[in-house]
Amino acid sequence: MRFAEKIESIKKEILGKEYSLSIAYVSEAKSRELNKKYRKKDKATNVLSFALGKNTGELVLCKSIIQKEAKSKKFGKNFPELLVFLVIHGMLHLNGMKHSATMEKAEEKHYEKYFGGHRHGLFRDQSRSGRIFKRRKKS
């Protein structure tokens, strides 16, 4: 299955067949502007989810932020892996999920099902008000 087909399959599973989803890339400046306007957070972010209607939504991704996070190994994923994970994360938000253990399990389930990945030792990062990943130490 090709990448786009996997994303479409995930979309159908999480949001439903009739859901119309658009995905847009924006600059750090635009990400910051949107995050400040809609979330009252004055910083660029990796993904924002916007429900536009009952069966319509948009994910706004900031490629440069995602590249920086992947390069820093902060999430324990390379760029393509992190991009897919954030698309799944955004879709779950569009489906009404809030950050929780239930959401983390759903993220893991979808990521593993379609991409055979796994999440590395989760911990909370209060400065970002979200979760980040840390690689497990080899024994």
C-alpha positions as CSV (number, residue, x, y, z in Angstrom):
1,M,0.0,0.0,0.0
2,R,1.4,3.4,-1.0
3,F,1.8,6.2,1.5
4,A,-1.3,8.2,0.3
5,E,-3.4,5.1,0.3
6,K,-2.4,4.4,4.0
7,I,-3.3,8.0,5.0
8,E,-6.6,7.6,3.2
9,S,-7.3,4.3,5.0
10,I,-6.4,5.9,8.3
11,K,-8.7,8.8,7.6
12,K,-11.6,6.4,6.7
13,E,-11.0,4.5,9.9
14,I,-10.7,7.5,12.2
15,L,-13.1,10.0,10.6
16,G,-15.2,8.0,8.3
17,K,-15.6,7.5,4.6
18,E,-17.7,10.6,4.0
19,Y,-15.3,12.9,5.9
20,S,-13.6,15.5,3.7
21,L,-10.1,16.2,5.0
22,S,-7.6,18.7,3.7
23,I,-4.0,18.9,4.7
24,A,-2.0,22.1,4.3
25,Y,1.6,23.0,4.9
26,V,2.3,26.4,6.3
27,S,5.4,28.5,7.3
28,E,6.5,28.9,10.9
29,A,5.1,32.5,10.8
30,K,1.7,31.3,9.7
31,S,1.7,28.5,12.2
32,R,2.5,30.9,14.9
33,E,-0.2,33.3,13.7
34,L,-2.9,30.6,13.7
35,N,-1.8,29.1,17.0
36,K,-1.9,32.6,18.6
37,K,-5.3,33.4,17.1
38,Y,-7.1,30.1,17.8
39,R,-5.2,28.7,20.8
40,K,-3.8,31.9,22.4
41,K,-0.3,30.4,22.3
42,D,2.3,32.7,20.8
43,K,4.5,30.1,19.1
44,A,4.7,28.0,16.0
45,T,3.5,24.4,16.4
46,N,3.8,21.2,14.4
47,V,0.1,20.5,13.8
48,L,-3.2,22.3,14.2
49,S,-6.6,20.7,13.6
50,F,-9.6,22.6,12.5
51,A,-13.1,21.1,12.3
52,L,-14.8,23.1,9.6
53,G,-18.1,21.2,9.7
54,K,-19.7,18.0,10.7
55,N,-17.8,16.0,8.1
56,T,-15.1,18.5,7.0
57,G,-11.8,19.4,8.6
58,E,-8.3,20.6,7.9
59,L,-4.9,19.7,9.3
60,V,-2.3,22.5,9.2
61,L,1.3,21.2,9.4
62,C,4.4,23.2,9.8
63,K,7.1,21.3,7.9
64,S,10.0,23.3,9.3
65,I,8.9,22.6,12.9
66,I,8.4,18.9,12.2
67,Q,11.9,18.7,10.6
68,K,13.5,20.4,13.6
69,E,11.7,18.1,16.0
70,A,12.7,15.0,13.9
71,K,16.3,16.2,13.7
72,S,16.5,16.8,17.5
73,K,15.3,13.2,18.1
74,K,12.8,14.7,20.6
75,F,10.1,12.4,19.5
76,G,12.3,9.4,18.6
77,K,11.1,9.4,15.0
78,N,12.5,10.5,11.7
79,F,10.7,13.1,9.6
80,P,8.4,10.8,7.6
81,E,7.5,8.8,10.8
82,L,6.8,12.0,12.8
83,L,4.7,13.5,9.9
84,V,2.5,10.4,9.8
85,F,2.2,10.3,13.6
86,L,1.1,14.0,13.6
87,V,-1.4,13.4,10.9
88,I,-2.9,10.6,13.0
89,H,-2.8,12.9,16.1
90,G,-4.6,15.6,14.2
91,M,-7.3,13.3,12.9
92,L,-8.0,12.0,16.4
93,H,-8.5,15.6,17.5
94,L,-10.9,16.2,14.6
95,N,-12.7,13.1,15.8
96,G,-13.2,14.8,19.2
97,M,-10.4,13.3,21.2
98,K,-8.5,15.3,23.8
99,H,-5.0,14.5,25.1
100,S,-5.3,11.5,27.3
101,A,-4.1,7.9,27.8
102,T,-7.0,6.9,25.5
103,M,-5.8,9.1,22.8
104,E,-2.2,7.8,23.2
105,K,-3.5,4.2,22.8
106,A,-5.4,5.2,19.7
107,E,-2.4,6.9,18.2
108,E,-0.2,3.9,18.8
109,K,-2.9,1.5,17.4
110,H,-3.2,3.4,14.1
111,Y,0.5,4.0,13.8
112,E,1.4,0.4,14.4
113,K,-1.4,-0.9,12.2
114,Y,-0.4,1.1,9.1
115,F,3.3,1.7,9.6
116,G,4.6,-1.0,11.9
117,G,6.1,1.6,14.2
118,H,6.0,1.9,18.0
119,R,6.1,4.7,20.5
120,H,9.2,5.1,22.6
121,G,9.0,5.8,26.3
122,L,6.5,8.5,26.7
123,F,6.9,11.4,29.1
124,R,5.3,14.7,29.7
125,D,6.9,18.0,28.5
126,Q,5.2,20.8,30.5
127,S,6.9,23.5,28.4
128,R,5.0,22.3,25.3
129,S,1.8,21.3,27.1
130,G,2.0,18.0,25.4
131,R,3.7,14.7,25.1
132,I,7.1,14.0,23.6
133,F,8.9,10.8,23.2
134,K,12.2,9.6,24.5
135,R,14.2,6.7,23.2
136,R,14.6,3.7,25.4
137,K,18.1,3.1,26.6
138,K,19.7,0.0,25.2
139,S,20.5,-2.6,27.9
